[in-house]
Amino acid sequence: MSPIILLSFIVGYFALLISISYFTSRGVADNSTFFIANRNSKWYLVAFGMIGTALSGVTFISVPGKVGAVTGDAFSYFQFVLGNAVGFIIIAAVLLPLYYRLKLTSIYSYIEETLGFWSYKTAAGIFLISRTIGSAFRLYLVVIVLQKFIFDFYHIPFAVTVFICLLLIWAYTHKGGLKTIIITDSLQTLFLVSSVFLSIFFICRSLHLNIFEATEAIKNSSYSKIFFFNDLLSSKLHFGKQFLGGVFITIAMVGLDQDLMQKNLSCKNIKEAQKNMFSFVSVFVLINIFFLCVGALLYIYATRNGITVTRTDYLYPTIALNYLGLVPAIVFMLGLTAATFATTDSALTALTTSFCIDFLNFNKSENLNSKKMILARNYVHIFFSGLMCLTIIVFNAINNEAVVNAIFKVASYTYGPLLGLYSFGLLMKRRKVNDRLVPFICVLSPLICYFVSVNSQKILSGYIFDNELIIVNGLITFLLLLSTSKKSSDDYEIAKA
């Protein structure tokens, strides 16, 4: 595919996003608009736009690729998706009412009220570190594709490519913030969803199958197995591991994540926020079914045409960019770009919001929308854009896939302590934590969890952890908090009387 065509596509894509930013931020671009869109977002736009935020470029490439992995994954990922759905329902029923009742802008303010100052700063710090690394990793994978297919042709260095990408994201988010992102993410989700359906259409056409024949081909293939109930100890694909992992990863990485919750908090009231979440769940489950179908069709196509790849992640881009023609290649790039930039722009806004509220105490200011506060928020936004740029350049400098993936995995470990902190705050209202010990507990817990994971086969009779490891992480944090806590002074006085 011609680099000139791809570059023209990228330029046109961002020109559209910047145009939307201009119209959505025109007239009003204060901090209330940037942080929570004045709590005036339409629930259906939030619900639809969250699809693009929840599905990154990693998902766009990896989910179809894993369908034909040598480990026999097939459609096992759908077990995880079912767990996700239950997790979203729990968020809507338990966490959203809590956030709305307290009228939070940053969800970590809840921790200050229930556990204390250091617990609060620890929770916010965990989010800042985890989301910076996670979002940088996701953008890094796409920048590599852009570098290979566009910018290498023009001899542009990798660092400049990263800078251009983040500069473009900053350009359409720095004024309108969440208000702009609600609209741009909805548009990018439309591109993402369209690319999935169009990919299915183009692959079916290349295989000379209509939709009914394609469905039958998927059903009769070795890729369509969904549920795995054998070998609980050593199989990572077991239903229990995938389903429970899906539930608790969703609660931790969505319900306790400022990025995805910020959009929900921009709705007018709790009823609209819950309506948004329930609508989102149904679309989320459906779109993942289609991602899995894309994977099965890609492997059927690859088998018929003798196509092999060194990594499963390379299958989708290899076939889309080299075998299906110009239009399918553009459709693939459209979906990949939309999925990744919808995640990154949202993350930068959430990182800025969390730092301003949780560390600069914007929520305690008498005039949130003063020129001084707006200027400070702009500097924070620029800082996190630069930090993400630097993180991506470091990933590339490491140039070791195993190390980079390990860094990303470490970031995912840190959501376990958030699960433990919130669980303790919700369930142990009559106990007071040793607030100054909380930062050390939240560092110790992932380390213990990592040790357990690495040595689980030896110490747990051959058991191998997968997504359910976050439950262990959260539980370790909870137990450490419990062991270092004491009854609250109010309860002590009552018992003494």
C-alpha positions as CSV (number, residue, x, y, z in Angstrom):
1,M,0.0,0.0,0.0
2,S,1.4,3.4,-1.0
3,P,2.8,5.5,1.8
4,I,1.4,8.6,0.1
5,I,-2.1,7.2,0.3
6,L,-1.7,6.2,3.9
7,L,-0.3,9.6,4.8
8,S,-3.1,11.3,3.1
9,F,-5.5,9.2,5.0
10,I,-3.9,10.0,8.4
11,V,-3.8,13.8,7.6
12,G,-7.5,13.7,6.5
13,Y,-8.4,11.7,9.6
14,F,-6.9,14.2,12.1
15,A,-8.1,17.2,10.1
16,L,-11.6,15.8,10.8
17,L,-10.9,15.4,14.5
18,I,-9.4,18.9,14.9
19,S,-12.5,20.3,13.1
20,I,-14.8,18.6,15.6
21,S,-12.6,19.9,18.4
22,Y,-13.0,23.5,17.1
23,F,-16.7,23.4,17.1
24,T,-17.2,21.5,20.4
25,S,-14.8,23.8,22.3
26,R,-15.8,27.1,20.7
27,G,-17.0,29.6,23.2
28,V,-16.5,27.5,26.3
29,A,-13.2,25.8,27.1
30,D,-13.0,26.0,30.9
31,N,-12.0,23.3,33.4
32,S,-15.6,22.2,34.0
33,T,-15.9,21.4,30.3
34,F,-12.5,19.7,30.2
35,F,-13.0,17.5,33.3
36,I,-16.6,16.4,33.2
37,A,-18.2,18.1,30.1
38,N,-20.3,20.2,32.5
39,R,-22.2,16.9,33.4
40,N,-24.3,17.4,30.3
41,S,-23.2,14.5,28.1
42,K,-25.8,12.5,26.2
43,W,-25.9,8.9,27.7
44,Y,-26.1,7.3,24.3
45,L,-23.0,9.1,23.0
46,V,-21.1,8.2,26.1
47,A,-22.2,4.5,25.7
48,F,-21.2,4.3,22.1
49,G,-17.9,6.2,22.5
50,M,-16.8,4.0,25.4
51,I,-16.6,1.1,22.9
52,G,-13.7,2.8,21.2
53,T,-12.0,3.6,24.5
54,A,-12.5,0.0,25.9
55,L,-11.1,-1.6,22.7
56,S,-7.5,-0.6,22.0
57,G,-5.4,-1.2,19.0
58,V,-3.9,-4.2,20.9
59,T,-7.4,-5.7,21.1
60,F,-8.1,-4.9,17.4
61,I,-5.0,-7.0,16.4
62,S,-4.6,-9.5,19.2
63,V,-8.1,-10.8,19.7
64,P,-8.5,-12.0,16.0
65,G,-4.9,-13.3,16.1
66,K,-5.3,-15.4,19.2
67,V,-8.2,-17.4,17.6
68,G,-5.7,-19.6,15.8
69,A,-2.9,-19.6,18.3
70,V,-1.0,-22.9,18.8
71,T,-2.3,-22.9,22.4
72,G,-5.7,-23.7,21.0
73,D,-7.4,-20.6,22.2
74,A,-10.2,-20.6,19.5
75,F,-13.1,-18.5,20.9
76,S,-12.1,-18.9,24.5
77,Y,-11.7,-15.2,24.8
78,F,-15.5,-14.9,24.8
79,Q,-15.5,-16.5,28.3
80,F,-13.5,-13.5,29.4
81,V,-15.9,-11.2,27.7
82,L,-18.9,-12.7,29.5
83,G,-17.0,-12.0,32.8
84,N,-16.5,-8.4,31.5
85,A,-20.2,-8.1,31.1
86,V,-20.9,-9.1,34.7
87,G,-18.2,-6.7,35.8
88,F,-19.9,-3.8,34.0
89,I,-23.2,-4.6,35.6
90,I,-21.6,-4.6,39.1
91,I,-20.0,-1.2,38.3
92,A,-23.4,0.2,37.2
93,A,-25.1,-1.2,40.3
94,V,-22.5,-0.5,43.0
95,L,-19.8,2.0,42.0
96,L,-21.7,4.5,39.8
97,P,-24.3,5.3,42.5
98,L,-21.4,5.8,45.0
99,Y,-19.6,8.2,42.7
100,Y,-22.7,10.2,41.9
101,R,-23.8,10.4,45.5
102,L,-20.5,11.9,46.4
103,K,-20.5,14.2,43.3
104,L,-16.9,13.2,42.4
105,T,-14.8,14.6,39.6
106,S,-11.9,12.2,40.4
107,I,-13.1,8.9,41.6
108,Y,-10.0,8.6,43.9
109,S,-11.4,11.3,46.2
110,Y,-13.6,8.6,47.7
111,I,-10.4,6.9,49.1
112,E,-9.5,10.1,51.0
113,E,-12.8,10.2,52.7
114,T,-12.8,6.5,53.7
115,L,-9.2,5.6,54.2
116,G,-7.1,8.7,54.5
117,F,-4.7,11.1,52.8
118,W,-1.8,8.7,52.0
119,S,-4.3,6.1,50.8
120,Y,-5.8,8.6,48.5
121,K,-2.5,9.8,47.0
122,T,-1.5,6.2,46.6
123,A,-4.6,5.2,44.7
124,A,-4.3,8.3,42.4
125,G,-0.6,7.6,41.9
126,I,-1.3,4.0,40.9
127,F,-3.7,5.2,38.2
128,L,-1.2,7.8,36.9
129,I,1.6,5.2,36.6
130,S,-0.6,2.4,35.2
131,R,-2.5,4.4,32.7
132,T,0.6,6.2,31.4
133,I,2.5,2.9,30.8
134,G,-0.6,1.1,29.5
135,S,-1.6,3.9,27.1
136,A,1.9,4.4,25.9
137,F,2.3,0.7,25.2
138,R,-0.9,0.6,23.1
139,L,0.1,3.7,21.1
140,Y,3.6,2.3,20.7
141,L,2.2,-0.7,18.8
142,V,0.4,1.5,16.3
143,V,3.2,4.0,15.9
144,I,5.4,1.0,14.9
145,V,2.9,0.2,12.1
146,L,2.8,3.9,11.0
147,Q,6.6,4.1,11.1
148,K,7.0,1.0,8.9
149,F,4.3,1.8,6.3
150,I,4.6,5.6,6.1
151,F,7.3,7.4,7.9
152,D,10.3,5.2,7.0
153,F,9.5,5.9,3.4
154,Y,10.1,9.6,4.1
155,H,13.2,8.8,6.4
156,I,11.5,10.4,9.4
157,P,13.0,9.2,12.7
158,F,10.8,7.2,15.1
159,A,11.0,9.9,17.9
160,V,9.6,12.4,15.4
161,T,6.7,10.1,14.5
162,V,5.8,9.7,18.1
163,F,5.9,13.4,18.7
164,I,3.7,14.1,15.6
165,C,1.1,11.6,16.8
166,L,0.9,13.0,20.3
167,L,1.0,16.6,19.0
168,L,-2.1,15.8,16.9
169,I,-3.9,14.2,19.8
170,W,-3.1,17.2,22.0
171,A,-4.3,19.6,19.2
172,Y,-7.9,18.2,19.3
173,T,-8.1,17.6,23.1
174,H,-6.4,20.5,24.8
175,K,-9.3,22.9,24.8
176,G,-12.5,20.9,24.9
177,G,-11.2,17.9,26.9
178,L,-13.9,15.5,27.7
179,K,-16.6,17.5,25.9
180,T,-14.6,17.0,22.7
181,I,-13.7,13.4,23.4
182,I,-17.3,12.4,23.9
183,I,-17.9,13.4,20.2
184,T,-14.6,12.3,18.7
185,D,-14.7,8.9,20.5
186,S,-18.2,8.3,19.2
187,L,-17.0,9.0,15.7
188,Q,-13.9,6.8,16.2
189,T,-16.1,4.0,17.5
190,L,-18.2,4.3,14.4
191,F,-15.0,3.9,12.3
192,L,-13.9,0.9,14.5
193,V,-17.2,-0.9,14.3
194,S,-17.5,-0.2,10.6
195,S,-14.0,-1.6,10.0
196,V,-14.9,-4.9,11.7
197,F,-18.0,-5.4,9.6
198,L,-16.2,-4.3,6.4
199,S,-13.3,-6.6,7.2
200,I,-15.7,-9.6,7.5
201,F,-17.3,-8.5,4.2
202,F,-14.0,-8.3,2.3
203,I,-12.6,-11.6,3.7
204,C,-15.9,-13.4,2.8
205,R,-15.7,-11.9,-0.7
206,S,-12.1,-13.1,-1.1
207,L,-13.2,-16.6,0.1
208,H,-16.2,-16.5,-2.2
209,L,-18.6,-17.1,0.7
210,N,-21.8,-15.3,1.5
211,I,-22.6,-14.5,5.1
212,F,-24.5,-17.7,5.7
213,E,-21.7,-19.9,4.2
214,A,-19.2,-17.9,6.2
215,T,-21.1,-18.6,9.4
216,E,-21.3,-22.3,8.6
217,A,-17.5,-22.3,7.8
218,I,-16.7,-20.7,11.2
219,K,-19.1,-23.1,13.0
220,N,-17.5,-26.2,11.4
221,S,-13.9,-25.0,11.9
222,S,-11.6,-25.9,14.8
223,Y,-11.7,-22.2,15.8
224,S,-15.3,-22.0,17.1
225,K,-14.9,-23.7,20.5
226,I,-16.0,-21.2,23.2
227,F,-16.2,-23.0,26.6
228,F,-13.3,-24.9,28.2
229,F,-13.9,-26.9,31.3
230,N,-11.0,-29.3,31.3
231,D,-7.8,-29.2,33.4
232,L,-8.5,-26.4,35.9
233,L,-5.0,-26.5,37.4
234,S,-2.8,-26.1,34.3
235,S,-5.0,-24.7,31.6
236,K,-5.2,-20.9,31.2
237,L,-8.3,-21.3,29.1
238,H,-10.5,-22.8,31.8
239,F,-13.9,-21.1,32.0
240,G,-13.5,-20.4,35.7
241,K,-10.2,-18.5,35.3
242,Q,-11.3,-16.6,32.2
243,F,-14.8,-15.7,33.6
244,L,-13.7,-14.6,37.1
245,G,-10.7,-12.8,35.6
246,G,-13.0,-11.0,33.3
247,V,-15.3,-9.9,36.2
248,F,-12.6,-8.6,38.5
249,I,-10.4,-7.1,35.8
250,T,-13.4,-5.1,34.6
251,I,-14.2,-3.9,38.1
252,A,-10.6,-2.9,38.7
253,M,-9.5,-1.6,35.3
254,V,-12.8,0.1,34.4
255,G,-14.8,0.8,37.6
256,L,-11.7,2.0,39.5
257,D,-10.1,3.7,36.5
258,Q,-10.5,7.5,36.1
259,D,-10.3,7.2,32.3
260,L,-13.4,5.1,31.7
261,M,-15.4,6.4,34.7
262,Q,-14.8,10.0,33.8
263,K,-17.1,9.7,30.8
264,N,-19.9,8.1,33.0
265,L,-19.6,10.9,35.5
266,S,-20.2,13.4,32.7
267,C,-23.9,12.3,32.3
268,K,-26.7,14.4,33.8
269,N,-27.6,11.9,36.6
270,I,-27.2,8.4,37.9
271,K,-30.1,7.0,35.8
272,E,-28.6,8.2,32.6
273,A,-25.1,6.9,33.6
274,Q,-26.6,3.5,34.4
275,K,-28.5,3.5,31.1
276,N,-25.3,4.3,29.3
277,M,-23.5,1.4,31.0
278,F,-26.1,-1.2,30.4
279,S,-26.4,-0.2,26.7
280,F,-22.6,-0.2,26.4
281,V,-22.4,-3.8,27.8
282,S,-24.7,-5.2,25.0
283,V,-22.8,-3.5,22.2
284,F,-19.4,-4.5,23.8
285,V,-20.3,-8.2,23.9
286,L,-21.6,-8.1,20.3
287,I,-18.6,-6.4,18.9
288,N,-16.3,-8.9,20.5
289,I,-18.2,-11.7,18.9
290,F,-17.5,-10.1,15.5
291,F,-13.8,-9.7,16.4
292,L,-13.6,-13.4,17.0
293,C,-15.4,-14.1,13.8
294,V,-12.8,-11.9,11.9
295,G,-10.1,-14.1,13.5
296,A,-11.6,-17.3,12.4
297,L,-12.1,-16.1,8.8
298,L,-8.5,-14.7,8.7
299,Y,-7.2,-18.2,9.6
300,I,-9.4,-19.9,7.1
301,Y,-8.2,-17.4,4.5
302,A,-4.5,-17.9,5.5
303,T,-4.9,-21.7,5.3
304,R,-6.4,-21.6,1.8
305,N,-3.7,-19.2,0.6
306,G,-0.7,-20.7,2.3
307,I,0.0,-17.6,4.4
308,T,2.1,-18.0,7.6
309,V,3.2,-15.4,10.1
310,T,5.8,-15.4,12.9
311,R,3.4,-14.0,15.5
312,T,-0.4,-14.2,15.7
313,D,-0.6,-10.4,16.1
314,Y,0.9,-10.1,12.5
315,L,-1.9,-12.1,10.8
316,Y,-4.6,-9.4,10.6
317,P,-2.3,-6.5,9.3
318,T,-0.4,-8.9,7.0
319,I,-3.6,-10.1,5.2
320,A,-5.3,-6.7,5.3
321,L,-2.4,-4.7,4.0
322,N,-0.9,-7.2,1.5
323,Y,-3.6,-9.5,0.2
324,L,-7.1,-8.0,0.2
325,G,-6.6,-4.9,-1.9
326,L,-6.5,-1.1,-1.4
327,V,-9.9,-0.5,0.1
328,P,-9.7,-3.3,2.7
329,A,-6.2,-2.0,3.6
330,I,-7.6,1.5,4.3
331,V,-10.5,0.0,6.3
332,F,-8.0,-1.9,8.5
333,M,-5.9,1.2,9.1
334,L,-9.1,3.2,9.8
335,G,-10.1,0.7,12.5
336,L,-6.7,0.3,14.0
337,T,-6.1,4.1,14.1
338,A,-9.6,4.7,15.6
339,A,-9.2,2.1,18.3
340,T,-5.8,3.3,19.4
341,F,-6.3,7.1,19.3
342,A,-9.7,6.8,21.0
343,T,-7.9,5.1,23.9
344,T,-5.0,7.5,23.9
345,D,-6.9,10.8,23.8
346,S,-9.2,9.6,26.5
347,A,-6.2,8.6,28.7
348,L,-4.5,11.9,28.3
349,T,-7.6,13.7,29.5
350,A,-8.1,11.4,32.4
351,L,-4.4,11.7,33.5
352,T,-4.7,15.5,33.4
353,T,-7.9,15.4,35.3
354,S,-6.6,13.1,38.0
355,F,-3.4,15.0,38.5
356,C,-5.2,18.4,38.7
357,I,-7.8,17.1,41.2
358,D,-5.8,14.6,43.2
359,F,-2.5,16.4,43.4
360,L,-3.1,20.0,42.6
361,N,-6.4,20.1,44.6
362,F,-8.4,21.9,41.9
363,N,-11.6,20.6,43.5
364,K,-10.8,22.6,46.7
365,S,-10.4,25.8,44.8
366,E,-13.0,28.5,45.1
367,N,-12.7,29.3,41.4
368,L,-12.1,26.2,39.3
369,N,-12.4,28.1,36.0
370,S,-10.1,31.0,36.7
371,K,-7.5,31.9,34.1
372,K,-4.8,30.7,36.5
373,M,-6.4,27.3,36.9
374,I,-7.0,26.9,33.2
375,L,-3.4,27.7,32.5
376,A,-2.2,25.2,35.1
377,R,-4.4,22.5,33.5
378,N,-3.0,23.3,30.1
379,Y,0.6,22.8,31.5
380,V,-0.4,19.5,33.1
381,H,-1.9,18.3,29.8
382,I,1.3,19.2,27.9
383,F,3.4,17.5,30.6
384,F,1.5,14.2,30.3
385,S,1.6,14.4,26.5
386,G,5.4,14.8,26.8
387,L,5.7,12.0,29.4
388,M,3.8,9.6,27.1
389,C,6.0,10.6,24.2
390,L,9.1,9.9,26.3
391,T,7.8,6.5,27.5
392,I,7.1,5.3,23.9
393,I,10.6,6.4,22.9
394,V,12.0,4.4,25.8
395,F,10.0,1.3,24.8
396,N,11.5,1.6,21.3
397,A,15.0,2.1,22.7
398,I,14.7,-1.1,24.8
399,N,13.9,-2.9,21.5
400,N,13.1,-6.1,23.3
401,E,9.6,-7.4,22.9
402,A,9.7,-9.6,26.0
403,V,10.9,-6.7,28.2
404,V,8.3,-4.2,26.8
405,N,5.5,-6.8,27.4
406,A,6.8,-7.4,30.9
407,I,6.6,-3.6,31.6
408,F,3.0,-3.6,30.4
409,K,2.2,-6.6,32.5
410,V,3.7,-5.0,35.6
411,A,1.4,-2.0,35.0
412,S,-1.6,-4.3,34.9
413,Y,-0.5,-5.8,38.3
414,T,-1.0,-2.4,40.0
415,Y,-4.7,-2.4,39.5
416,G,-4.9,-5.2,42.1
417,P,-4.1,-2.9,45.0
418,L,-6.9,-0.5,43.8
419,L,-9.3,-3.4,44.0
420,G,-8.1,-4.1,47.6
421,L,-8.3,-0.4,48.6
422,Y,-11.9,0.1,47.4
423,S,-13.0,-3.3,48.8
424,F,-11.7,-2.4,52.2
425,G,-13.3,1.1,52.1
426,L,-16.7,-0.4,51.1
427,L,-16.7,-3.5,53.4
428,M,-14.7,-2.4,56.5
429,K,-16.3,0.9,57.4
430,R,-15.7,0.2,61.1
431,R,-12.0,-0.3,60.8
432,K,-9.4,2.4,60.4
433,V,-6.3,1.6,58.2
434,N,-2.8,2.7,59.2
435,D,-2.8,5.3,56.5
436,R,1.0,5.8,56.3
437,L,1.6,2.1,55.7
438,V,-0.8,2.0,52.7
439,P,1.8,3.1,50.1
440,F,4.1,0.3,51.2
441,I,1.3,-2.3,51.2
442,C,0.4,-1.3,47.6
443,V,4.0,-1.9,46.5
444,L,4.4,-5.1,48.5
445,S,1.1,-6.7,47.3
446,P,2.0,-6.8,43.5
447,L,5.5,-8.2,44.4
448,I,4.0,-11.0,46.5
449,C,1.5,-11.6,43.7
450,Y,4.3,-11.8,41.1
451,F,6.2,-14.3,43.3
452,V,3.0,-16.4,43.7
453,S,2.4,-16.3,39.9
454,V,5.9,-17.3,38.9
455,N,6.1,-20.2,41.5
456,S,2.4,-21.3,41.4
457,Q,3.2,-24.6,39.7
458,K,5.6,-25.6,42.6
459,I,3.6,-24.3,45.5
460,L,0.1,-24.9,44.3
461,S,0.4,-28.4,42.9
462,G,0.8,-27.3,39.2
463,Y,-1.8,-24.5,39.2
464,I,-1.2,-21.8,36.5
465,F,-2.6,-18.4,37.0
466,D,-4.1,-16.3,34.2
467,N,-6.6,-13.3,34.4
468,E,-7.8,-14.4,37.8
469,L,-4.5,-13.3,39.3
470,I,-5.9,-9.9,39.9
471,I,-8.3,-11.4,42.5
472,V,-5.3,-12.7,44.4
473,N,-3.6,-9.3,44.1
474,G,-6.6,-7.5,45.5
475,L,-7.1,-10.1,48.2
476,I,-3.5,-9.8,49.4
477,T,-3.9,-6.0,49.5
478,F,-7.1,-6.4,51.5
479,L,-5.6,-8.8,54.0
480,L,-2.5,-6.6,54.5
481,L,-4.8,-3.6,55.1
482,L,-6.9,-5.6,57.5
483,S,-3.9,-6.9,59.5
484,T,-2.5,-3.4,60.0
485,S,-5.9,-1.8,60.8
486,K,-7.8,-1.3,64.0
487,K,-11.3,-0.5,65.1
488,S,-12.3,3.1,64.5
489,S,-12.3,5.4,67.5
490,D,-16.1,5.7,67.4
491,D,-16.6,2.0,67.6
492,Y,-14.1,1.8,70.5
493,E,-15.9,4.5,72.5
494,I,-19.2,2.7,71.9
495,A,-17.7,-0.6,73.0
496,K,-16.1,1.0,76.1
497,A,-19.4,2.6,77.1
